[in-house]
Each structure stands twice: as C-alpha cells, then as structure tokens.
C-alpha cells in the first residue's frame, strides 16, 4: 500500500484532515465545557447540603443563662460516628485560632479548620457563607462551609462550620470525565469516519474522471463518455476537446509525412529509371546518388512516422500475437536451416504504440537471429517495470565480438559481410525504439550467440 505524500496531500486527505481537526477542536472544547459545568454543578449541590447543615446549626442554636451556646439536636446519624466523614462545629474567634464551643461526635477530639482568610475574611462577609477545601481528622479531603453570625443573648460573634468528605464528589467528577472522554472519542472517530465516507462519495466523480482519463491515455477509450456533475462537466468537455486536438495534430503529421514521402520518392524513381535507360559514367553517378538519397529519405521518413506515432498515447498492441505470427512466418522462411523459435509472452502484455512498428522491430531482431544463428532462437517478452516492457532475443550462433556491439547499431553496418542485405536491420530497430523512448542493447547469449535486449513503453491496464 502506497502511503500518501504529506508534503503534497490529496484533495480528499486535505478535506478529511481539515474536518478532522475542526471536529477534534470542537469536541475538546465541548468536553472541557461539559466537565467544568458538571464539576461546578456537583460542587454547588454539595455546597447546598453543607449550607443546610450550617443554617440548621444557626437556626437551632440557643444561648443559656450562663452565655454558653447549646447546639440543636441534628438527626444525621453520620455526625454521631467517629471520623465518619460528616462533621460540624460551633466556634468563637480567639487569639491565633478558633475556640470550639460545640462539635459533632464524629470529630471526636479534633477540630475543623476555618477558611484561609481566617476571622477577618468571615467578618468581611458576616452572615454569608464561605466555602473552602480542608483536610479532615484522618487526612481525608473535606469540602467545608463557615459562616459568622450573632446569636441573641451573646455579644460575641459565633462561627458555624460544616464539612463533609469530598472523596465521593471527586470520584464522581473523575468518572464523569472518563465517561465523557470515552463518548467524545467515540463520537470523534465516528465523525472522522463519516467525513471520510462523505469525502470519498463526494469526490467519486473526480476519481471516475481520473480513471477515464487514464483509459484514454492508455488507449482503452477514445474519449470521456460519462456524465459528470455540473462542476466537472466543463472540465470533461475541455479534456475531450484536447484529446480531439491531439488526434488531429497526429493525423496531420502523418498526412504531411506521407505527402513528403510521395513527393520525394517519385522524382527519385524517375531519376533511377532514366539512369538505367541511358547507361554511362554520368548515369552511374546519378543512379548511385539517387539510390543513396532514397535510402536517406526512407530512413528519415521512417523516423518521422515513428515519432509522430509515439506522440499518440492511445495506440496499444498485444505482444504475444505479434511474436506468434512472426515466429510462424520466419520458421517457414528458414525451414531449410531447421530454425526453431521458442517464444514466450504474457497474454496481457501490450506495447504502447502501433502494431506495424512493433512487427518491424521484433521482425528485424528475429530475422537476424534466424539468419546468423545456429538454428535455435529464443524470444522472451515480459514486464520490465510499471511503464516498460522488455524483449530478449537470443540465438546459438557464433555471436559477435563485444567491440562490434555498438557498431552494428549504426546505419549500414552488417553482422556478416558475406550475407546479402543492406545492413539496415538493427539500425532500424534502434531508430524506432529511440523514437518511442526505448532502448536496444547487445550482449552475449548463454548459448554463445548474440543476445538482443529491446526495451519499449508498456501500455497500462
């Protein structure tokens, strides 16, 4: 699986990342807001319960004839059990600390601590509660409330305090935080999945357009035929117009090449015919030069036609049928030499170019192997990489010195001077291959003969 290049992410990846980032930000903000709101509400309810206890102490407390404060009988049984986590205390301000007047049995011999600001803070808001966190007699975390008020019959102010273990409150907060985080995480993953599906479905016409353009490029289709959304329809029309223009340019080039071939070959043929009709020294020079000119014209026209064809990426030719046809033909031609051609090629392997050019290249290579080999020829075609195919032709002939490998690819060079021929075979192969962006290389065969490796563009799909 090919990973996306994060330096140039795809449009789909951009949309998914953008939606994912916004979703994460919104969910995080929502989570922080919800947990803060829950914490505030739960603490508020907890404080309301403490305030009820403090108000009950204040409302039910009395002052006897000696000026002592008598606490009311509270009904909460937890306040009667030692260190139960539910505490209350009535105290009066004293030097350096608060002096307890009455306290719950749950405190035993301990005392509740006042708020951080001490008595001055309570006096500043006399009659109003102050909530604060404290530590209990056994080290447990407490939530407490303190309120300074005056009782009838007692000139000195009295401080009413109530406290309760806040461990259950903190556990509820933590549980809510974890559950909220889990729900939001699940929601976030679900949102990203939904966004991904939405983007894939929404961009499906783009993916279809890409596949159809690739089909046109590889020759599987002539033009774009699907119906696209209104946003993409103009692009599809422009692409069809571009394909049509490209086809028109290629056809015009082919027409010009054909016209040039006829325009040049006809006068040359007339010159050669006249030279043969009127023999002599001048006629011999004219014939020789006209024949050379015709060879040059054929050479350059062949390259021009191949170059024009290579500009069209729509042509595709199956390799296996071409190899089969050439093998049958050449075995019949060289049957007196008992030539056997062993060829192999995948059925799906296709050359990105015209059949005529492929037959000319393979035909020249196979013909040389049959002509100069020892009767045994092997041709193997296969995929070289994603964009190229390779054809390897080997024979069991006498081979060729390594120093002549580059020489025989030149125009007019021949493998065997005693054999008839013009010496254009491998040069034609080299010219056509280079016109298609391919290569031809020579090396030694495992059988001792010549090995020709031809690499050409491979049609995709």
Secondary structure as UniProt FT lines:
FT   HELIX           6..8
FT   HELIX           11..60
FT   STRAND          62..63
FT   TURN            65..66
FT   STRAND          69..70
FT   HELIX           77..80
FT   TURN            82..83
FT   STRAND          86..93
FT   STRAND          98..103
FT   HELIX           105..107
FT   TURN            108..109
FT   TURN            116..117
FT   HELIX           118..124
FT   TURN            125..127
FT   STRAND          130..135
FT   TURN            137..138
FT   STRAND          141..149
FT   TURN            152..153
FT   STRAND          158..165
FT   HELIX           167..202
FT   HELIX           204..217
FT   TURN            218..219
FT   HELIX           230..277
FT   HELIX           281..310
FT   TURN            313..314
FT   STRAND          317..318
FT   HELIX           319..333
FT   HELIX           335..337
FT   STRAND          340..345
FT   TURN            347..348
FT   STRAND          350..351
FT   HELIX           355..372
FT   STRAND          376..383
FT   STRAND          388..395
FT   HELIX           402..404
FT   TURN            405..406
FT   HELIX           407..409
FT   TURN            411..412
FT   TURN            417..418
FT   HELIX           425..435
FT   TURN            436..437
FT   STRAND          439..444
FT   TURN            446..447
FT   STRAND          450..458
//
